[in-house]
């Protein structure tokens, strides 16, 4: 299983003052699973996790994972646009 890189990284502010670029599906999945995820863990979050896992298994595209991750990051207020 590869990391499945994003064509364009997603920039977020995760933690106090920590700006990072999420550039792979693996990174996105790990952040979504992190106990410190600042957003709601509702249906959209669950869908984003599921999408990342499907991408890692080769059943979806990295564009799907990037879009799902960016959407929940926006909802959590950590997306840097």
KEKE-3310 file (N, C-alpha, C; in steps of 0.2 Angstrom, whole numbers, plus 5000, padded with zeros to 4 digits):
npx = (5004:5003:5007:4999:5000:4994:4990:4990:4995:4986:4984:4984:4980:4986:4984:4991:4998:5004:5007:5004:5007:4997:5001:4998:4987:4988:4994:4983:4973:4978:4978:4965:4961:4967:4967:4966:4959:4951:4938:4921:4916:4907:4895:4901:4915:4917:4914:4925:4936:4933:4933:4947:4953:4948:4954:4967:4966:4965:4953:4947:4950:4964:4960:4947:4950:4958:4948:4938:4945:4949:4937:4931:4942:4940:4927:4931:4938:4951:4957:4968:4966)
npy = (4994:5011:5028:5036:5050:5067:5078:5092:5099:5100:5113:5116:5122:5114:5112:5123:5136:5127:5125:5115:5105:5094:5081:5068:5054:5045:5053:5062:5053:5048:5061:5063:5053:5056:5059:5072:5079:5093:5095:5091:5074:5069:5063:5068:5068:5054:5049:5055:5049:5035:5037:5040:5028:5019:5024:5021:5008:5007:5009:5021:5038:5049:5062:5062:5059:5070:5080:5077:5077:5090:5096:5093:5098:5112:5113:5111:5122:5123:5124:5131:5143)
npz = (5000:4995:4999:4992:4985:4985:4971:4974:4989:5004:5014:5032:5048:5062:5078:5090:5082:5072:5056:5043:5028:5020:5011:5007:5005:5016:5026:5028:5032:5044:5051:5052:5060:5072:5089:5093:5083:5078:5074:5072:5074:5065:5052:5040:5043:5046:5033:5026:5032:5028:5014:5012:5016:5006:4995:4998:4997:4984:4978:4976:4970:4972:4971:4976:4990:4994:4992:5001:5013:5013:5014:5027:5035:5032:5038:5051:5054:5051:5039:5028:5016)
capx = (5000:5008:5005:4995:5001:4989:4993:4991:4994:4981:4987:4980:4983:4984:4988:4993:5003:5007:5005:5007:5005:4995:5002:4997:4981:4990:4994:4976:4969:4981:4976:4958:4960:4970:4962:4966:4956:4947:4932:4916:4917:4900:4895:4906:4921:4917:4915:4932:4940:4931:4936:4954:4954:4946:4959:4973:4965:4965:4946:4944:4955:4967:4956:4942:4952:4959:4942:4935:4949:4949:4930:4931:4946:4936:4922:4934:4941:4959:4959:4971:4965)
capy = (5000:5017:5034:5040:5058:5072:5083:5098:5098:5104:5117:5117:5124:5109:5113:5130:5138:5122:5125:5109:5103:5087:5079:5061:5051:5042:5059:5064:5048:5049:5067:5062:5048:5059:5061:5079:5082:5098:5096:5087:5068:5067:5059:5070:5065:5047:5049:5057:5043:5030:5039:5039:5021:5016:5027:5017:5001:5007:5009:5028:5042:5053:5068:5061:5059:5077:5084:5075:5079:5098:5098:5092:5103:5118:5113:5111:5129:5123:5124:5137:5143)
capz = (5000:4995:5002:4987:4985:4982:4966:4977:4996:5008:5020:5037:5055:5066:5084:5091:5078:5068:5049:5039:5022:5020:5004:5005:5008:5022:5031:5029:5036:5051:5055:5054:5066:5078:5095:5094:5078:5081:5071:5074:5071:5062:5046:5035:5046:5044:5026:5024:5034:5023:5007:5012:5017:5000:4991:5000:4995:4977:4975:4974:4967:4977:4971:4981:4997:4995:4992:5007:5018:5013:5016:5034:5038:5032:5043:5058:5054:5051:5032:5026:5009)
cpx = (5005:5004:4999:4995:4995:4993:4994:4990:4989:4984:4982:4984:4981:4988:4989:4999:5007:5004:5008:5004:5003:4996:5001:4990:4983:4990:4987:4972:4972:4979:4969:4956:4963:4965:4962:4963:4951:4940:4927:4917:4910:4901:4900:4913:4922:4918:4922:4937:4939:4934:4944:4956:4953:4952:4966:4973:4965:4958:4943:4951:4958:4963:4950:4944:4954:4953:4939:4938:4949:4942:4929:4936:4943:4931:4925:4937:4948:4961:4962:4970:4969)
cpy = (5006:5023:5038:5047:5062:5076:5089:5097:5102:5107:5118:5119:5119:5110:5121:5132:5134:5122:5119:5108:5096:5085:5072:5059:5048:5047:5061:5059:5048:5055:5066:5057:5050:5061:5068:5083:5087:5099:5091:5080:5065:5063:5061:5068:5058:5046:5050:5051:5037:5031:5038:5032:5017:5018:5022:5010:5001:5007:5016:5032:5047:5060:5067:5061:5066:5081:5083:5077:5087:5100:5098:5097:5110:5118:5113:5118:5128:5123:5131:5138:5149)
cpz = (5000:4999:4998:4988:4982:4977:4969:4984:4999:5014:5026:5043:5060:5073:5084:5087:5073:5061:5046:5033:5022:5013:5002:5008:5015:5028:5033:5033:5043:5055:5057:5059:5072:5083:5096:5088:5080:5079:5074:5071:5069:5056:5041:5037:5044:5037:5023:5026:5029:5016:5007:5012:5010:4995:4992:4998:4987:4974:4974:4972:4973:4977:4976:4988:4998:4996:4999:5013:5019:5016:5024:5038:5037:5037:5050:5059:5054:5044:5031:5018:5006)
residu = (UNK:UNK:UNK:UNK:UNK:UNK:UNK:UNK:UNK:UNK:UNK:UNK:UNK:UNK:UNK:UNK:UNK:UNK:UNK:UNK:UNK:UNK:UNK:UNK:UNK:UNK:UNK:UNK:UNK:UNK:UNK:UNK:UNK:UNK:UNK:UNK:UNK:UNK:UNK:UNK:UNK:UNK:UNK:UNK:UNK:UNK:UNK:UNK:UNK:UNK:UNK:UNK:UNK:UNK:UNK:UNK:UNK:UNK:UNK:UNK:UNK:UNK:UNK:UNK:UNK:UNK:UNK:UNK:UNK:UNK:UNK:UNK:UNK:UNK:UNK:UNK:UNK:UNK:UNK:UNK:UNK)
# end
